[in-house]
Amino acid sequence: MSNGGSAIRGSRIGAGPMGETDRGFKADRVVISYYCANGHVQSPQFAANVDPAEIPEQLDCPNCGLPSGQDKENPPVIAKHEPYKTHLAYVKERRTQEEADQLLEEAVSAVRERRIRLAEAAKGK
């Protein structure tokens, strides 16, 4: 009778030898805590043999996106928080009102000419 199970009871695929307590060499690690202005804490692990100069001073907080630093009492803050800009706000930064009026007039005249051509083509049929 086949039950469709494992040939060895209590084992699973990829489990390794039965009774093995150590699954391999674990590298030494350093845990560094980072704190953001909203009070979130993250503690990533770095390899112990990494040069301390290579460990970043700041990371982005995975919870809120603000920068987080290693000093709990003085977390980094954004110097200037820019609100979301609309497409129109970006256009107004690049164009003057006179340029906008000229572009609008060109677009309106192009639409008028197209409508006139389409109306004339419809009459000709």
C-alpha positions as CSV (number, residue, x, y, z in Angstrom):
1,M,0.0,0.0,0.0
2,S,1.3,3.4,-0.9
3,N,0.3,6.4,1.2
4,G,2.0,9.0,-1.0
5,G,4.0,10.2,1.9
6,S,7.7,10.4,2.6
7,A,9.8,7.2,2.7
8,I,11.1,8.3,6.1
9,R,8.5,9.3,8.5
10,G,8.9,12.8,10.1
11,S,11.2,14.1,7.4
12,R,10.6,16.6,4.7
13,I,12.3,17.6,1.5
14,G,15.4,19.6,2.2
15,A,15.4,18.8,5.9
16,G,19.0,17.6,5.9
17,P,20.3,14.7,8.0
18,M,18.1,13.6,10.8
19,G,19.3,14.8,14.2
20,E,21.7,17.5,12.9
21,T,21.6,20.3,15.4
22,D,23.9,22.7,13.5
23,R,22.7,23.6,10.0
24,G,26.0,25.2,9.0
25,F,28.4,28.0,9.9
26,K,26.8,31.3,10.9
27,A,28.8,34.4,10.2
28,D,29.4,36.8,13.0
29,R,27.1,39.8,12.8
30,V,26.7,43.3,14.1
31,V,23.2,44.7,14.8
32,I,22.9,48.4,14.4
33,S,19.6,50.2,15.3
34,Y,18.3,53.1,13.3
35,Y,15.7,55.6,14.5
36,C,13.4,57.8,12.5
37,A,11.6,61.0,13.6
38,N,8.2,59.1,13.9
39,G,9.7,56.8,16.5
40,H,10.1,53.7,14.3
41,V,13.1,51.5,15.0
42,Q,14.8,49.1,12.5
43,S,17.7,46.9,13.4
44,P,19.4,45.5,10.3
45,Q,22.3,43.1,10.6
46,F,25.7,43.6,9.0
47,A,28.6,41.2,8.7
48,A,31.1,41.7,11.6
49,N,34.1,41.9,9.2
50,V,32.6,44.9,7.3
51,D,34.6,48.1,7.7
52,P,32.6,50.5,9.9
53,A,33.0,53.2,7.3
54,E,30.9,51.1,4.9
55,I,28.0,50.9,7.2
56,P,25.5,53.7,6.2
57,E,24.9,56.5,8.6
58,Q,21.3,56.8,7.5
59,L,18.7,54.5,6.0
60,D,15.2,55.1,4.8
61,C,12.6,53.9,7.3
62,P,10.6,51.0,5.8
63,N,7.5,52.1,7.7
64,C,7.2,55.8,6.8
65,G,10.0,56.5,4.3
66,L,11.7,59.2,6.4
67,P,15.4,59.1,6.9
68,S,16.5,57.2,10.0
69,G,19.8,57.5,11.9
70,Q,21.8,55.8,14.6
71,D,21.2,58.5,17.2
72,K,18.0,57.7,19.1
73,E,17.8,61.2,20.8
74,N,18.3,63.1,17.5
75,P,16.9,61.3,14.5
76,P,17.5,63.0,11.2
77,V,14.7,65.3,9.8
78,I,14.0,66.4,6.3
79,A,15.3,69.9,5.7
80,K,12.4,70.9,3.5
81,H,9.3,68.8,2.9
82,E,8.0,69.5,-0.5
83,P,4.3,68.8,-1.0
84,Y,3.0,66.8,-4.0
85,K,3.1,68.9,-7.1
86,T,0.5,68.6,-9.8
87,H,1.4,68.5,-13.5
88,L,0.0,72.1,-13.8
89,A,2.4,73.3,-11.1
90,Y,5.4,71.9,-13.0
91,V,4.2,73.5,-16.2
92,K,3.8,76.8,-14.5
93,E,7.4,76.6,-13.3
94,R,8.6,76.2,-16.9
95,R,6.3,78.6,-18.8
96,T,5.3,82.2,-18.4
97,Q,1.6,83.3,-18.7
98,E,2.4,84.8,-22.2
99,E,3.9,81.5,-23.4
100,A,0.9,79.6,-22.0
101,D,-1.5,81.9,-23.8
102,Q,0.4,81.6,-27.1
103,L,0.4,77.7,-26.8
104,L,-3.3,77.7,-26.0
105,E,-4.1,79.9,-29.0
106,E,-2.0,77.6,-31.3
107,A,-3.8,74.5,-30.0
108,V,-7.3,76.0,-30.3
109,S,-6.6,77.2,-33.9
110,A,-5.3,73.7,-34.8
111,V,-8.5,72.2,-33.5
112,R,-10.7,74.7,-35.4
113,E,-8.8,74.1,-38.7
114,R,-9.3,70.3,-38.2
115,R,-13.0,70.7,-37.5
116,I,-13.4,72.9,-40.6
117,R,-11.6,70.4,-42.8
118,L,-13.7,67.5,-41.4
119,A,-16.9,69.5,-41.9
120,E,-16.0,70.3,-45.5
121,A,-15.1,66.6,-46.2
122,A,-18.4,65.5,-44.8
123,K,-20.3,67.9,-47.1
124,G,-18.4,66.7,-50.1
125,K,-19.6,63.1,-49.7
